[in-house]
Amino acid sequence: MSVSQTFLAILFVTTCLISINLAGQDGRARKIDEYGRLFTDDESARLDTFYLALHNQPDLKGYIVGYNDPPGLRGQFLRRIYGDWRYLTKYSGLDPNRIIVLDGGYREKFTIELWVVPPEATPPKPAPTLPQWSGSPSGAYKFDEECIVCEPAVNLDLYALDAGISFFADALHEDMNSRGEIIIQPDKGMNAHEAKDMAERARGLLVDKYHIEFSRIGTRIGRKGTGEAEFWVRR
């Protein structure tokens, strides 16, 4: 890290800590950081600063407010902001009850805001600048998409075939007239049997763990050869 980069990092941390101290003094919620899409190392550094401030002032609560940008996939967006919650609670050790995640809706640009809120203070209220995006005119839309052949990487996202599939289940519960479809797009390294097993495992999670009716979930093996799992909501 260069001297200028080090100085900017120190300045950023100092500014955040000053904002948090002010929140503790005047009793008001304060936004201490705001950013768009960042590389994992950059974002985790911002979250580490957020963690440090909350750790040092245990009476404060932290709020993560996220705004998606159309046509960003809703599932990917939710896995992104709840991945930050997991980082702060599971890996950094904050009490899960001290970190609240708010889905702020849509803005022109993907945005994450980090807030600190003293006891009895009014929490931040989401302020979307775009209407809710509902996909194609037919009402069918791709909810999520995940690479299933990529090498495991250290990142902040939750995974659609594990914890992240709960968001797909929520979307189906919210619209009882909808159907879900899981499409596995195997690449050359995955045969049809493996792809079918993966699709059935995902459907089994939706049925057994999230109580979606079996008849509302279809599975299909695609031919794109992209090595991805697609999650669709159809009406």
ZARO-735136 format. One record per residue: x, y, z of N, C-alpha, C in turn; residue number from 1; residue in one letter. Coordinates in pm, 1 decimal. Example, Ala and Ser with C-alpha at 12.3 -4.5 7.8 and 13.67 -1.06 7.14 Angstrom:
         nX         nY         nZ        caX        caY        caZ         cX         cY         cZ     i   aa
     1319.0     -569.0      780.0     1230.0     -450.0      780.0     1320.0     -330.0      780.0     1    a
     1285.0     -225.0      708.0     1367.0     -106.0      714.0     1290.0        3.0      787.0     2    s
This chain:
         nX         nY         nZ        caX        caY        caZ         cX         cY         cZ     i   aa
       84.7     -119.4        0.0        0.0        0.0        0.0       87.6      123.6        0.0     1    m
       57.7      219.1      -87.2      136.4      340.7      -97.9      110.6      431.3       22.0     2    s
      196.0      534.5       36.0      179.6      630.2      145.0       44.8      701.0      133.8     3    v
        8.8      740.7       11.4     -118.8      810.5       -8.3     -236.6      720.4       24.2     4    s
     -229.5      592.8      -13.3     -336.8      499.4       17.0     -349.4      477.4      167.8     5    q
     -234.4      468.0      236.0     -235.4      451.4      380.9     -299.7      571.6      448.7     6    t
     -264.1      691.7      401.2     -321.0      814.2      457.9     -472.4      817.9      439.7     7    f
     -518.4      780.1      319.4     -662.1      780.9      292.8     -735.0      679.1      379.7     8    l
     -672.5      563.3      400.6     -734.0      461.2      484.9     -747.6      510.7      628.7     9    a
     -640.4      576.1      680.6     -644.1      629.3      816.9     -749.1      738.6      827.4    10    i
     -755.8      825.3      725.7     -854.4      932.8      725.6     -995.7      876.9      725.6    11    l
    -1018.9      771.7      646.5    -1151.9      710.3      640.4    -1192.4      653.8      775.6    12    f
    -1102.4      578.9      839.0    -1133.8      520.0      969.0    -1161.1      627.9     1072.8    13    v
    -1078.0      732.8     1071.9    -1096.0      841.9     1168.3    -1230.9      909.7     1149.6    14    t
    -1268.3      935.4     1023.5    -1397.0      999.0      994.7    -1512.7      912.5     1042.8    15    t
    -1504.6      780.7     1020.6    -1610.4      690.0     1066.1    -1623.9      692.8     1217.9    16    c
    -1509.9      689.4     1287.4    -1514.7      686.7     1433.0    -1569.6      816.4     1490.1    17    l
    -1537.4      928.1     1426.3    -1592.8     1056.5     1469.7    -1743.8     1056.2     1452.3    18    i
    -1792.5     1005.2     1338.5    -1936.7      999.8     1313.4    -2006.7      912.4     1415.7    19    s
    -1944.7      800.5     1451.5    -2004.9      709.5     1547.2    -2007.1      771.6     1686.4    20    i
    -1901.2      839.6     1723.8    -1899.2      908.0     1852.8    -2008.8     1013.9     1859.9    21    n
    -2030.5     1084.6     1749.0    -2137.6     1184.4     1745.0    -2273.7     1117.8     1760.5    22    l
    -2287.5     1000.1     1702.5    -2414.9      929.2     1716.2    -2441.2      894.8     1861.4    23    a
    -2337.3      854.8     1931.5    -2354.7      823.4     2071.6    -2384.6      945.7     2155.7    24    g
    -2337.7     1063.3     2112.9    -2354.2     1184.6     2192.5    -2490.0     1251.9     2170.0    25    q
    -2532.6     1262.6     2045.7    -2655.4     1337.9     2020.1    -2779.0     1249.7     2005.9    26    d
    -2761.6     1118.7     2015.7    -2876.5     1029.4     2015.4    -2943.5     1009.5     1881.5    27    g
    -2877.6     1047.9     1771.8    -2937.4     1033.0     1639.4    -2865.9      924.7     1559.9    28    r
    -2942.3      859.9     1473.2    -2880.9      765.0     1380.2    -2792.5      839.7     1282.1    29    a
    -2680.5      777.6     1245.2    -2589.8      841.3     1150.1    -2542.7      740.6     1045.2    30    r
    -2541.5      785.4      921.9    -2482.8      705.8      814.2    -2333.1      732.0      813.9    31    k
    -2254.8      625.6      831.5    -2109.9      644.1      840.5    -2036.5      600.9      714.2    32    i
    -2106.8      531.7      624.7    -2040.3      490.2      501.4    -2144.7      461.8      394.6    33    d
    -2103.5      476.1      269.7    -2188.4      447.4      154.2    -2098.1      411.5       37.7    34    e
    -2130.2      302.6      -31.7    -2046.2      261.6     -143.8    -2127.2      176.5     -241.1    35    y
    -2070.9      157.8     -359.5    -2131.5       72.7     -460.8    -2065.3      -63.1     -462.5    36    g
    -2055.7     -122.7     -579.6    -1992.2     -253.8     -590.5    -1841.1     -238.2     -574.1    37    r
    -1784.9     -317.4     -484.2    -1642.4     -312.1     -455.1    -1582.2     -451.6     -466.6    38    l
    -1451.6     -457.0     -483.5    -1382.3     -584.5     -472.4    -1395.9     -633.5     -327.8    39    f
    -1388.9     -766.1     -309.3    -1411.5     -825.2     -178.4    -1320.9     -765.9      -71.8    40    t
    -1190.9     -751.7     -101.0    -1098.1     -698.5       -0.8    -1134.2     -556.5       38.9    41    d
    -1176.7     -475.7      -58.3    -1212.1     -337.0      -28.5    -1337.0     -330.4       59.2    42    d
    -1437.4     -410.7       24.5    -1560.2     -405.8      102.5    -1540.4     -463.6      242.2    43    e
    -1465.1     -572.0      253.6    -1442.9     -629.8      385.8    -1367.6     -532.6      475.8    44    s
    -1279.9     -448.4      418.0    -1210.9     -347.2      497.7    -1309.6     -244.8      553.1    45    a
    -1409.0     -206.2      471.5    -1511.4     -113.0      518.8    -1594.5     -177.4      629.6    46    r
    -1626.5     -305.3      611.8    -1704.1     -376.1      713.5    -1623.9     -395.0      841.8    47    l
    -1492.7     -412.9      829.7    -1408.6     -426.2      948.9    -1411.8     -298.4     1032.2    48    d
    -1410.8     -184.3      964.7    -1420.8      -56.9     1035.8    -1555.8      -43.4     1104.6    49    t
    -1660.9      -83.5     1034.6    -1796.0      -83.3     1090.1    -1802.7     -172.7     1214.0    50    f
    -1744.5     -292.4     1202.8    -1740.7     -385.3     1316.1    -1667.2     -324.7     1435.4    51    y
    -1550.7     -265.1     1410.3    -1470.0     -210.1     1519.1    -1547.6     -104.3     1597.2    52    l
    -1616.1      -17.6     1524.5    -1692.1       88.4     1590.4    -1805.9       31.2     1675.5    53    a
    -1876.9      -67.2     1622.7    -1987.0     -127.9     1697.2    -1935.1     -210.2     1815.1    54    l
    -1824.4     -274.6     1795.3    -1763.6     -353.5     1902.9    -1723.6     -264.3     2019.7    55    h
    -1671.7     -145.7     1988.3    -1625.2      -53.9     2092.4    -1738.9       21.2     2160.8    56    n
    -1857.1       24.2     2098.8    -1972.9       90.0     2159.6    -2091.8       -6.4     2157.0    57    q
    -2097.6      -96.1     2254.9    -2196.5     -205.3     2252.1    -2341.3     -161.7     2266.2    58    p
    -2367.0      -34.2     2295.1    -2505.8       11.4     2302.8    -2562.3       47.2     2166.1    59    d
    -2475.8       58.8     2065.5    -2521.6       95.5     1932.0    -2564.8      -28.0     1853.5    60    l
    -2659.9       -8.8     1762.4    -2696.0     -110.9     1664.8    -2647.8      -66.2     1526.9    61    k
    -2621.0     -164.2     1442.8    -2579.2     -134.2     1306.9    -2687.4     -170.8     1206.9    62    g
    -2703.2      -86.5     1106.3    -2801.0     -111.8      999.4    -2728.0     -116.6      865.6    63    y
    -2758.0     -220.0      788.6    -2711.3     -230.6      650.0    -2831.6     -204.8      561.0    64    i
    -2827.6      -96.6      485.6    -2938.1      -62.8      395.5    -2887.5      -78.6      251.7    65    v
    -2951.3     -165.8      176.0    -2906.3     -192.9       40.1    -3008.8     -149.7      -63.5    66    g
    -2958.3     -100.3     -177.2    -3043.1      -60.3     -290.2    -2994.5     -133.5     -414.9    67    y
    -3084.7     -204.8     -479.1    -3052.1     -274.5     -602.9    -3065.6     -179.2     -721.3    68    n
    -3005.1     -215.4     -832.5    -3017.6     -135.5     -955.0    -3074.4     -223.9    -1065.7    69    d
    -3183.1     -183.1    -1130.0    -3240.2     -264.2    -1237.0    -3146.7     -265.5    -1357.6    70    p
    -3138.7     -378.9    -1428.4    -3216.7     -500.3    -1402.0    -3140.4     -603.2    -1318.3    71    p
    -3071.5     -559.2    -1214.3    -2999.3     -651.4    -1128.4    -3089.8     -759.1    -1071.1    72    g
    -3041.9     -882.2    -1068.8    -3123.7     -993.8    -1020.6    -3146.8     -979.2     -870.6    73    l
    -3271.8     -994.3     -832.3    -3307.1     -973.0     -692.9    -3236.8    -1072.4     -600.4    74    r
    -3225.9    -1196.4     -643.4    -3159.9    -1295.8     -559.8    -3013.4    -1263.0     -537.0    75    g
    -2943.3    -1221.5     -641.7    -2803.1    -1184.2     -627.1    -2788.1    -1066.5     -532.1    76    q
    -2878.8     -969.9     -542.4    -2875.4     -853.0     -454.8    -2893.7     -893.7     -308.4    77    f
    -2991.9     -978.8     -280.3    -3016.4    -1020.5     -142.8    -2900.2    -1102.2      -88.2    78    l
    -2842.3    -1187.3     -170.4    -2725.8    -1263.3     -124.8    -2608.4    -1171.3      -94.4    79    r
    -2601.2    -1060.7     -167.3    -2494.7     -963.8     -145.0    -2508.3     -895.0       -9.1    80    r
    -2628.4     -837.5       20.2    -2641.1     -759.6      143.1    -2647.8     -849.9      267.4    81    i
    -2709.1     -966.9      254.3    -2711.0    -1057.5      369.4    -2576.8    -1128.2      387.3    82    y
    -2496.3    -1132.6      284.0    -2359.5    -1181.0      298.9    -2278.3    -1089.1      388.6    83    g
    -2305.0     -958.6      381.2    -2238.6     -863.9      470.8    -2280.8     -888.8      615.7    84    d
    -2408.5     -916.7      636.1    -2457.3     -950.7      770.4    -2384.7    -1073.8      823.6    85    w
    -2370.0    -1175.3      738.7    -2299.9    -1296.8      781.5    -2155.1    -1266.2      817.1    86    r
    -2090.5    -1182.0      737.9    -1950.1    -1147.7      764.0    -1935.4    -1083.7      902.2    87    y
    -2026.4     -993.5      936.0    -2017.0     -920.2     1062.9    -2054.9    -1006.1     1183.1    88    l
    -2142.7    -1103.1     1163.2    -2190.3    -1182.8     1276.1    -2116.3    -1315.4     1289.5    89    t
    -2111.5    -1392.5     1182.1    -2050.6    -1525.0     1190.5    -1898.4    -1517.5     1195.9    90    k
    -1839.0    -1432.4     1112.9    -1693.3    -1429.2     1103.7    -1629.9    -1325.8     1196.4    91    y
    -1696.9    -1213.2     1217.6    -1640.9    -1109.7     1305.1    -1690.7    -1121.3     1448.5    92    s
    -1803.4    -1187.4     1469.4    -1847.0    -1217.9     1604.8    -1944.3    -1121.0     1667.9    93    g
    -2002.7    -1028.7     1591.7    -2102.8     -940.1     1649.2    -2230.9    -1018.2     1679.8    94    l
    -2301.8     -974.6     1782.5    -2430.9    -1033.2     1815.8    -2525.7    -1013.5     1697.1    95    d
    -2584.3    -1120.5     1642.5    -2674.8    -1105.3     1527.2    -2789.6    -1009.3     1551.6    96    p
    -2831.6     -994.7     1676.4    -2942.3     -903.6     1706.8    -2902.3     -756.4     1696.5    97    n
    -2773.3     -730.1     1682.3    -2727.0     -591.2     1673.4    -2712.6     -542.7     1529.6    98    r
    -2729.9     -631.3     1433.2    -2714.7     -593.5     1292.6    -2846.8     -619.1     1220.8    99    i
    -2904.3     -515.2     1164.9    -3032.3     -524.8     1093.6    -3007.9     -494.4      946.0   100    i
    -3064.6     -578.3      861.1    -3053.3     -558.7      716.3    -3185.6     -505.9      663.0   101    v
    -3180.1     -398.2      583.9    -3299.4     -342.2      521.7    -3284.1     -346.4      370.0   102    l
    -3382.0     -405.9      303.3    -3390.2     -402.9      157.5    -3452.9     -269.3      119.9   103    d
    -3372.9     -177.9       66.1    -3420.8      -42.8       38.9    -3493.7      -25.5      -92.3   104    g
    -3503.6     -130.7     -173.4    -3568.4     -116.9     -303.8    -3466.6      -85.6     -411.8   105    g
    -3502.7        6.1     -503.3    -3420.4       29.6     -622.2    -3375.2      175.0     -633.6   106    y
    -3252.5      188.9     -678.4    -3196.5      318.3     -716.2    -3126.0      303.1     -850.4   107    r
    -3082.5      415.5     -906.6    -3014.1      411.0    -1035.2    -2883.1      332.1    -1027.0   108    e
    -2818.7      334.7     -910.8    -2693.8      262.5     -891.5    -2703.4      175.3     -767.3   109    k
    -2641.2       58.6     -776.0    -2630.5      -30.0     -659.6    -2560.1       44.0     -546.9   110    f
    -2620.4       41.0     -427.7    -2566.2      116.7     -315.8    -2584.1       38.9     -186.0   111    t
    -2482.2       41.7     -101.6    -2492.0       -9.5       34.9    -2459.1      104.2      130.3   112    i
    -2545.4      123.4      228.8    -2523.9      222.8      333.6    -2503.7      152.2      467.4   113    e
    -2411.3      202.1      547.2    -2386.2      151.1      681.5    -2424.0      258.8      782.2   114    l
    -2512.6      225.4      874.0    -2564.3      319.7      972.4    -2535.5      269.6     1113.0   115    w
    -2517.1      364.0     1205.9    -2510.9      331.3     1347.8    -2627.1      402.0     1416.5   116    v
    -2692.7      329.0     1507.1    -2816.2      379.2     1567.6    -2809.5      361.2     1719.9   117    v
    -2812.0      470.5     1795.5    -2812.7      460.7     1942.1    -2946.3      407.0     1993.0   118    p
    -2951.3      366.4     2119.9    -3078.5      320.8     2178.4    -3184.8      430.1     2170.1   119    p
    -3305.6      389.7     2141.0    -3421.7      479.4     2133.6    -3420.0      572.7     2012.5   120    e
    -3315.9      568.7     1931.9    -3311.7      655.5     1813.5    -3399.1      597.1     1702.9   121    a
    -3444.5      683.8     1612.9    -3523.8      639.0     1498.3    -3432.8      571.9     1396.0   122    t
    -3461.8      448.0     1357.9    -3377.3      378.4     1260.1    -3383.7      446.3     1123.2   123    p
    -3286.7      420.6     1036.9    -3292.3      478.0      901.7    -3411.7      424.7      824.0   124    p
    -3469.6      510.5      743.7    -3582.2      472.2      659.8    -3535.2      464.3      515.2   125    k
    -3553.0      350.5      449.1    -3508.8      338.9      309.8    -3568.8      448.4      222.3   126    p
    -3487.8      495.1      127.6    -3531.8      602.3       37.9    -3501.5      563.6     -106.6   127    a
    -3581.2      471.4     -163.6    -3559.2      432.9     -303.4    -3591.8      548.5     -397.0   128    p
    -3526.3      551.4     -512.6    -3552.0      656.2     -612.0    -3614.8      600.8     -738.7   129    t
    -3634.4      468.4     -744.0    -3698.4      404.9     -859.0    -3810.2      314.1     -810.0   130    l
    -3913.2      290.2     -891.1    -4019.3      196.9     -851.3    -3968.1       54.2     -849.8   131    p
    -4040.5      -30.9     -782.8    -4004.0     -172.7     -777.6    -4000.4     -229.7     -918.5   132    q
    -3893.4     -300.1     -951.3    -3877.6     -357.3    -1085.3    -3932.3     -499.5    -1083.5   133    w
    -4023.9     -531.4    -1173.8    -4093.3     -660.2    -1169.0    -4057.8     -753.6    -1284.2   134    s
    -3950.1     -727.1    -1354.1    -3908.9     -818.1    -1459.8    -3976.9     -790.1    -1591.9   135    g
    -4002.0     -892.9    -1670.2    -4056.6     -879.1    -1803.4    -4206.0     -843.9    -1797.1   136    s
    -4261.6     -790.7    -1906.6    -4404.9     -757.9    -1907.4    -4494.8     -877.3    -1877.5   137    p
    -4448.8     -997.5    -1907.6    -4529.8    -1116.2    -1881.6    -4535.1    -1151.4    -1733.8   138    s
    -4447.1    -1090.2    -1654.7    -4442.6    -1121.5    -1512.5    -4339.6    -1226.6    -1478.1   139    g
    -4290.2    -1302.4    -1575.5    -4185.4    -1401.2    -1550.4    -4051.0    -1329.7    -1542.5   140    a
    -3969.0    -1369.8    -1449.0    -3837.7    -1306.2    -1438.3    -3736.6    -1401.9    -1375.9   141    y
    -3611.4    -1380.4    -1413.1    -3503.8    -1457.4    -1353.7    -3472.9    -1396.4    -1217.1   142    k
    -3488.5    -1476.2    -1112.7    -3469.3    -1426.9     -976.8    -3323.4    -1430.8     -935.0   143    f
    -3253.3    -1534.8     -975.6    -3114.3    -1550.0     -931.4    -3037.8    -1634.1    -1032.1   144    d
    -2906.7    -1623.7    -1023.3    -2818.3    -1698.6    -1112.9    -2685.0    -1714.3    -1042.6   145    e
    -2633.4    -1836.4    -1044.5    -2506.7    -1862.5     -975.7    -2419.9    -1955.3    -1058.8   146    e
    -2291.2    -1926.1    -1062.1    -2194.9    -2015.4    -1125.4    -2180.3    -2140.2    -1039.7   147    c
    -2198.2    -2257.0    -1099.8    -2190.6    -2382.0    -1024.9    -2063.2    -2460.2    -1055.2   148    i
    -1979.5    -2407.9    -1141.6    -1856.2    -2477.6    -1176.3    -1733.4    -2394.9    -1140.1   149    v
    -1755.8    -2276.2    -1083.0    -1642.2    -2191.4    -1046.6    -1568.8    -2251.0     -927.0   150    c
    -1437.8    -2222.9     -920.5    -1360.8    -2264.5     -804.7    -1408.4    -2186.4     -682.6   151    e
    -1413.6    -2250.2     -565.0    -1452.9    -2176.9     -444.2    -1364.0    -2055.7     -423.7   152    p
    -1425.0    -1944.7     -386.5    -1350.2    -1821.0     -367.7    -1391.3    -1757.2     -235.8   153    a
    -1302.4    -1676.6     -183.3    -1334.0    -1600.9      -62.4    -1410.3    -1476.6     -106.1   154    v
    -1539.1    -1472.6      -77.9    -1617.8    -1354.2     -109.5    -1726.3    -1336.7       -5.3   155    n
    -1806.9    -1235.0      -22.7    -1905.8    -1201.0       78.4    -2044.6    -1254.4       47.7   156    l
    -2068.7    -1302.2      -73.7    -2203.0    -1344.9     -112.1    -2243.7    -1473.9      -40.9   157    d
    -2372.9    -1484.3      -13.4    -2430.3    -1613.7       19.2    -2449.1    -1691.4     -111.0   158    l
    -2473.1    -1821.7     -100.1    -2483.1    -1904.0     -219.5    -2625.6    -1953.7     -241.0   159    y
    -2669.4    -1948.4     -366.5    -2809.3    -1979.7     -399.2    -2843.6    -2123.7     -366.3   160    a
    -2752.5    -2218.6     -383.5    -2782.0    -2358.6     -357.5    -2765.0    -2394.6     -210.3   161    l
    -2737.7    -2296.9     -128.1    -2725.9    -2320.7       15.2    -2813.7    -2219.6       87.3   162    d
    -2754.7    -2128.7      162.6    -2834.4    -2032.3      239.6    -2913.7    -1938.8      149.6   163    a
    -2858.4    -1902.9       35.3    -2924.1    -1804.9      -50.5    -3054.4    -1851.8     -112.4   164    g
    -3078.2    -1983.5     -116.0    -3200.8    -2031.4     -178.5    -3323.7    -1991.9      -96.1   165    i
    -3302.9    -1952.6       28.6    -3415.6    -1909.3      112.4    -3484.6    -1786.7       53.6   166    s
    -3409.3    -1701.8      -16.4    -3469.1    -1582.0      -75.6    -3560.5    -1618.7     -192.6   167    f
    -3522.2    -1721.6     -266.9    -3607.3    -1772.4     -374.0    -3736.7    -1826.7     -315.6   168    f
    -3725.8    -1897.8     -203.0    -3845.3    -1949.4     -135.6    -3935.3    -1835.8      -89.2   169    a
    -3874.8    -1728.3      -36.5    -3954.5    -1613.4        8.1    -4034.2    -1553.7     -107.7   170    d
    -3969.4    -1543.0     -225.1    -4038.4    -1486.3     -341.3    -4158.2    -1572.0     -381.1   171    a
    -4145.0    -1703.3     -370.4    -4256.1    -1792.7     -404.8    -4365.6    -1786.8     -299.3   172    l
    -4328.6    -1770.6     -172.9    -4429.6    -1756.9      -67.6    -4506.0    -1625.0      -82.0   173    h
    -4436.4    -1519.6     -124.9    -4501.0    -1388.5     -137.1    -4606.1    -1386.2     -247.4   174    e
    -4586.2    -1465.3     -352.1    -4679.8    -1470.7     -464.1    -4726.9    -1615.3     -480.3   175    d
    -4838.1    -1647.7     -417.6    -4885.3    -1785.4     -416.8    -4936.8    -1830.8     -553.9   176    m
    -4952.8    -1737.7     -647.2    -4994.4    -1773.7     -783.3    -4875.5    -1801.2     -875.0   177    n
    -4756.8    -1789.2     -821.4    -4636.2    -1807.7     -902.7    -4586.4    -1952.0     -894.3   178    s
    -4500.8    -1986.3     -989.6    -4430.4    -2114.4     -990.9    -4281.9    -2087.2    -1001.2   179    r
    -4205.2    -2175.9     -942.8    -4061.1    -2164.0     -953.5    -4005.0    -2263.2    -1053.2   180    g
    -3898.7    -2222.8    -1120.2    -3829.9    -2315.3    -1211.3    -3680.0    -2304.8    -1187.5   181    e
    -3617.4    -2421.1    -1174.2    -3473.0    -2429.5    -1155.9    -3413.7    -2485.9    -1284.1   182    i
    -3327.0    -2409.9    -1346.9    -3264.1    -2453.4    -1471.9    -3113.8    -2466.7    -1448.0   183    i
    -3062.9    -2584.8    -1469.1    -2919.6    -2608.1    -1458.1    -2860.5    -2605.1    -1598.6   184    i
    -2763.8    -2517.6    -1617.6    -2695.2    -2504.3    -1746.3    -2555.6    -2565.6    -1732.9   185    q
    -2543.2    -2698.1    -1753.5    -2413.5    -2762.2    -1730.4    -2311.4    -2722.1    -1837.0   186    p
    -2185.2    -2718.6    -1795.9    -2079.8    -2698.1    -1894.7    -2026.2    -2835.7    -1935.6   187    d
    -1915.3    -2837.0    -2008.9    -1863.3    -2963.3    -2060.5    -1814.2    -3055.7    -1949.3   188    k
    -1785.2    -2999.6    -1831.8    -1734.8    -3081.8    -1721.7    -1842.6    -3145.2    -1636.7   189    g
    -1970.0    -3123.7    -1669.0    -2080.5    -3179.2    -1590.4    -2172.7    -3258.9    -1682.0   190    m
    -2196.5    -3383.8    -1646.6    -2285.0    -3464.2    -1730.3    -2431.5    -3442.2    -1690.4   191    n
    -2522.9    -3495.6    -1769.5    -2666.1    -3473.2    -1748.1    -2712.8    -3529.9    -1614.7   192    a
    -2655.1    -3642.4    -1572.0    -2695.5    -3702.2    -1444.9    -2658.4    -3610.8    -1328.6   193    h
    -2537.9    -3554.7    -1331.2    -2495.2    -3463.4    -1225.0    -2581.7    -3337.8    -1222.8   194    e
    -2614.2    -3286.4    -1340.7    -2698.5    -3167.5    -1348.5    -2837.6    -3195.7    -1292.2   195    a
    -2893.5    -3312.4    -1325.1    -3025.9    -3348.6    -1274.0    -3023.6    -3362.0    -1122.7   196    k
    -2918.2    -3422.7    -1068.0    -2905.7    -3438.1     -923.3    -2901.2    -3301.8     -854.6   197    d
    -2829.7    -3207.8     -914.1    -2820.6    -3074.6     -855.4    -2955.9    -3005.4     -854.9   198    m
    -3029.3    -3016.2     -964.7    -3161.7    -2955.5     -972.1    -3256.3    -3017.5     -869.7   199    a
    -3249.8    -3148.6     -853.3    -3338.2    -3216.0     -758.0    -3299.9    -3181.9     -613.9   200    e
    -3170.8    -3162.5     -589.3    -3128.9    -3123.8     -454.1    -3183.6    -2986.2     -419.5   201    r
    -3177.9    -2893.8     -514.9    -3231.9    -2759.7     -491.8    -3382.5    -2765.4     -468.9   202    a
    -3453.3    -2844.3     -549.9    -3597.6    -2857.4     -530.9    -3628.3    -2921.1     -395.8   203    r
    -3548.4    -3019.2     -356.2    -3569.9    -3083.0     -227.3    -3555.4    -2985.4     -111.2   204    g
    -3459.6    -2894.0     -120.1    -3444.1    -2791.5      -16.9    -3568.7    -2703.4       -8.3   205    l
    -3619.5    -2664.1     -124.2    -3738.6    -2578.3     -126.3    -3859.1    -2648.1      -64.6   206    l
    -3872.7    -2777.4      -90.7    -3987.9    -2852.6      -39.8    -3971.3    -2884.8      108.2   207    v
    -3858.7    -2942.5      144.5    -3841.1    -2995.0      280.3    -3809.4    -2887.1      383.0   208    d
    -3728.3    -2790.4      344.7    -3685.1    -2689.4      441.5    -3771.4    -2564.2      439.9   209    k
    -3819.5    -2526.7      319.5    -3892.3    -2400.3      308.0    -4040.7    -2418.6      275.1   210    y
    -4086.1    -2543.2      269.7    -4228.9    -2576.3      262.3    -4299.1    -2518.1      139.2   211    h
    -4229.2    -2525.5       24.7    -4292.0    -2492.6     -103.4    -4350.3    -2621.7     -161.8   212    i
    -4473.7    -2614.2     -210.0    -4536.8    -2734.0     -265.4    -4455.3    -2788.6     -382.7   213    e
    -4440.0    -2920.6     -383.8    -4361.4    -2986.5     -487.9    -4411.8    -2950.2     -627.0   214    f
    -4545.2    -2941.1     -640.8    -4605.1    -2916.4     -771.8    -4575.5    -2775.6     -825.0   215    s
    -4528.5    -2685.4     -739.7    -4501.2    -2547.7     -782.1    -4357.9    -2527.8     -829.9   216    r
    -4278.2    -2633.5     -829.8    -4136.8    -2619.3     -865.3    -4103.4    -2713.2     -980.0   217    i
    -4060.7    -2656.1    -1089.5    -4015.7    -2735.7    -1202.4    -3864.2    -2733.9    -1212.3   218    g
    -3809.3    -2833.8    -1275.6    -3665.1    -2839.5    -1300.4    -3641.3    -2869.8    -1447.6   219    t
    -3529.1    -2820.3    -1496.1    -3496.3    -2841.8    -1636.9    -3345.5    -2834.2    -1654.3   220    r
    -3295.4    -2911.8    -1747.3    -3153.7    -2907.1    -1782.9    -3140.5    -2827.0    -1912.1   221    i
    -3068.4    -2717.0    -1907.2    -3053.3    -2630.3    -2022.9    -2940.2    -2673.1    -2114.6   222    g
    -2919.5    -2595.3    -2219.9    -2817.8    -2629.2    -2320.5    -2720.9    -2515.1    -2348.2   223    r
    -2718.6    -2415.7    -2262.9    -2630.4    -2301.3    -2287.7    -2483.4    -2334.5    -2266.6   224    k
    -2456.9    -2433.6    -2180.8    -2318.3    -2470.8    -2154.7    -2242.3    -2367.8    -2072.9   225    g
    -2313.3    -2290.7    -1988.8    -2249.5    -2182.1    -1913.8    -2207.2    -2222.2    -1773.2   226    t
    -2247.2    -2338.3    -1727.2    -2212.2    -2380.6    -1592.1    -2279.1    -2297.0    -1485.3   227    g
    -2408.0    -2269.5    -1502.5    -2481.2    -2184.5    -1409.6    -2611.7    -2250.7    -1367.1   228    e
    -2657.4    -2211.9    -1248.8    -2791.2    -2247.3    -1203.2    -2877.5    -2122.5    -1211.4   229    a
    -2992.7    -2132.9    -1277.0    -3085.4    -2020.7    -1289.5    -3211.3    -2050.9    -1207.9   230    e
    -3262.3    -1948.7    -1141.0    -3383.7    -1960.7    -1060.2    -3485.9    -1861.5    -1113.8   231    f
    -3595.5    -1912.0    -1167.5    -3697.3    -1829.4    -1231.2    -3827.0    -1829.9    -1151.6   232    w
    -3894.6    -1715.9    -1153.0    -4030.4    -1705.6    -1100.2    -4122.0    -1683.5    -1219.1   233    v
    -4221.5    -1770.1    -1233.7    -4313.4    -1761.7    -1347.5    -4456.6    -1752.4    -1296.6   234    r
    -4538.7    -1676.0    -1367.9    -4679.1    -1659.2    -1328.8    -4770.4    -1713.1    -1438.2   235    r
